[in-house]
Amino acid sequence: MRFLMRFAAVMVSSALTALTVPGTAKASTSAESYTVWHWNVAGNTLNHGSATNGMVRAAVASIVARGASFVSFNELCINQYQALVTGLRNAGWPADGANFARFVVTYPATSGGPCSGKDYGNAIFSKQPLGAAERISLPDDGKTEKRKMLCAPLEARPRLRFCSTHTTYVDAYRSSQLNAVLRKLEAYHANGDTVVIAGDFNLQPNSARLDGYYSSTLNTPNNRGNTGRYRELDDADPNDCPGYGELTVSTPDSKGACGTGTKLDMIFAREDKITGTYSGDSLAPPTTCATNPGGLCSDHRVLLGAVTLS
C-alpha cells in the first residue's frame, strides 16, 4: 500500500513539473501522449532468477497504477518475463493479451550461467498491440553477454517505435555501442519513424560520450557541450538537477552532477518529434522482495516519463 501511495504521489508531482521543450512546434493532429516506464530489475544479481519473490508482483502493480503505454526491462530472466506476461494479462493491462510483449536474449541459457541457467535479456511491453520486433546486435565487447537493442512498432501506428537497450560497462566499447544505437535511431528517423528508447546506458547524462545524443538546445551547468537532437525525459525539471535529472540507483550515493545521486537509466525521444510538454520521475524501488537484503527489489529505481509525440 505504501508503495502504491508513493507512486500516486509522484504522479501528481510529475503533472506539476511537466515542462515545455524549447523551440518545438504546436502539436499536430496526429500527436499522441504516452507514459513510458523503465526498470533495470537486476533479475539475476539481486533477484536470483526468482519470479515469485515479489519483484514481478511489484512491477505489475506499478505498471498498472501508472497507466503505462510502454514498458522496458533490463536484466530480466526469461521466467520473470513469462511471469510478467501472465501478470499483466491477468491485470487487464494490454489491449490485446496475445500481442503485447517482446524479449531479446543477451545471455543464452547455459549451465552455470545467470538465471539458474535460463535465458537472460531485455524486454519491452506495450499496452497497444505490437508489430514485428527487430533485435539488433551491438558491437561485441568481449563479454559472454551480448548487448542488444530491441525495438518494435505499434501495430496501429507502424511509424511509432519503442526500443530498449542496455549498453556495456566495458569502457573501451562504450562509444562504439552508443554510436551503434544512435545510428539505428537516426536510420529510423530518416525512414520517417518516431522512436522512443529507454534503458540503462551505464553512463551518467553529463558524460561526453552522450553529447551526440542530447540536443544542442540543452545547455546547463550540469550538462553542456551537446551536439545531438534528443531530449531525455527527465532533463528539464528545474527542481532536480536540470540537464541531468534524478538518480536512478536505488540508494542515494551523493554522486552525480548535483551530488544527489547517480543516474544511469534514461528515456530519449527526438526533440523535433516532441510536442508540448514532457516530464520524468525517478521512483523509489519497492522493498517487498523478502528474499533480498532489506527487501529491496532492485539496485535501480523505476524511471517514468511522460511525452507527447508527433
Secondary structure as GFF3:
##gff-version 3
##sequence-region A 1 310
A	DSSP	alpha_helix	2	16	.	.	.	ID=ss1
A	DSSP	beta_strand	19	20	.	.	.	ID=ss2
A	DSSP	beta_strand	32	40	.	.	.	ID=ss3
A	DSSP	alpha_helix	55	66	.	.	.	ID=ss4
A	DSSP	beta_strand	70	77	.	.	.	ID=ss5
A	DSSP	alpha_helix	78	90	.	.	.	ID=ss6
A	DSSP	beta_strand	101	107	.	.	.	ID=ss7
A	DSSP	three_ten_helix	115	117	.	.	.	ID=ss8
A	DSSP	beta_strand	120	126	.	.	.	ID=ss9
A	DSSP	beta_strand	134	137	.	.	.	ID=ss10
A	DSSP	beta_strand	148	153	.	.	.	ID=ss11
A	DSSP	beta_strand	160	166	.	.	.	ID=ss12
A	DSSP	alpha_helix	171	190	.	.	.	ID=ss13
A	DSSP	beta_strand	194	200	.	.	.	ID=ss14
A	DSSP	three_ten_helix	208	210	.	.	.	ID=ss15
A	DSSP	beta_strand	230	232	.	.	.	ID=ss16
A	DSSP	beta_strand	265	270	.	.	.	ID=ss17
A	DSSP	three_ten_helix	271	273	.	.	.	ID=ss18
A	DSSP	beta_strand	274	283	.	.	.	ID=ss19
A	DSSP	three_ten_helix	293	295	.	.	.	ID=ss20
A	DSSP	beta_strand	302	309	.	.	.	ID=ss21
###
